[in-house]
């Protein structure tokens, strides 16, 4: 039980943060945000989702975003590929990493992908195999690890099972998502302890939403187990900015401030990071959900 | 090292939450807020400050607020008394508890009360003595326990010294204030560990501001030491609602959600609490800084 000396921050704002924004965000704005994140020292950025524009119109320009980036740079650009068609599009762009997702909730999986968890894992295998054949790294997501909008409580054993299966399939890391931001610290610890019985901490990431203000406390509670990465979003972008309870992903700025205060390295410059958060919130006209972002700007 | 089974929530919104609100908040509105907090099950409420109206005009009606409350009820109404004159006014209202404050920073004390920390402690003694003679309980505050806007870092030994001195003078409990919301979890733990060398946990309260989004993580980090109380404010009221970095006191709603999720009792109904937060933010026209408050309303 020791805190890690450094943690990989995966900023997901260009994808998870923007995908539900109603007004169209131009490719130029997305690319400018990505460049500002790089300038701030963020080395891992989830830049797009190759999902059907029918479902997520905001991500229709995924290929354009990828084509505007230098995929040979030292930044790790990752993209979400929900299915084989999406993966083919990502492959055509020359991506080096893709992310696949399943969930620990049967109802959530049924509603989102119209299949069971095991069926979704089979579909994912059809993405992972060709990805690895093409030397593309694969990161896994497990949604609803601390609760589901339909099933309520989720057994930690289910989270551990889906996580281990994704690792066995070839994911280098699995990010555990509190998709609806419903968890509290002890529950987060208990869930993680169960997962760590089958999967080592250096292959685990945490993706917590701040819907109920708990994300940072939950992350802190889990840090002592030594995890590899934290997913977050500048300005706390994510969720639906126009709905009540607007806060979505935990704010990268607030996470970085906490980690640096604990002596955990991220390689990120907090002031430049806050500028990136202010830039995108001004561009799309939403409030900055980062507490410290509002102090620094 | 065990989490407490129950914690006393001291909602400070009528005082700390409103004192810096620019427009005048009517006595009726303050009393209505206090009654809504009581209805939600809050048993400890800081309702006013007997400070000179010259410095804090918003608290000019402190006596009116007190006179509108049933001081014989089971609710513990506490009031801030910065000096002997303020205490005399509180005494005249028949209060059962007063709060006094010092700080762990010499510069902060000099700027706020134009004296040294030791001089401020002597002045406080002139309040505590008559208070105890009149069977009035005294709660102590120590400001700047995790950092000072003028001195920067504050030695934990200084916090421990001021805390112990207030307890020795007769305070039943001392609330440790991260006045500028600058602390992070490990720093909060280290500070508390130093304080607990001289003062038992059952006499310690925590008063953390959420300026940089760290308050809940800091509270969680300290909970395992077993503390008596947490100061918080519905809707995260406090700080200056019109300044950048608006967030002030940690939101009572978010704290209660975390504690209940950890199996720690507060006696508070979260839904009714959220209604109280929504009521006051609507009344004074500021945004609701409680994450879960925005979900429940």
Interface residues (C-beta under 8 A of the other chain):
Chain A: X3 X183 X184 X185 X186 X187 X210 X211 X212 X213 X214 X216 X217 X219 X220 X221 X244 X245 X246 X247 X251 X253 X254 X257 X258 X260 X261 X262 X263 X290 X291 X292 X294 X295 X297
Chain B: X183 X184 X185 X186 X187 X210 X211 X212 X213 X214 X216 X217 X219 X220 X221 X244 X245 X246 X247 X251 X253 X254 X257 X258 X260 X261 X262 X263 X290 X291 X292 X294 X295 X297
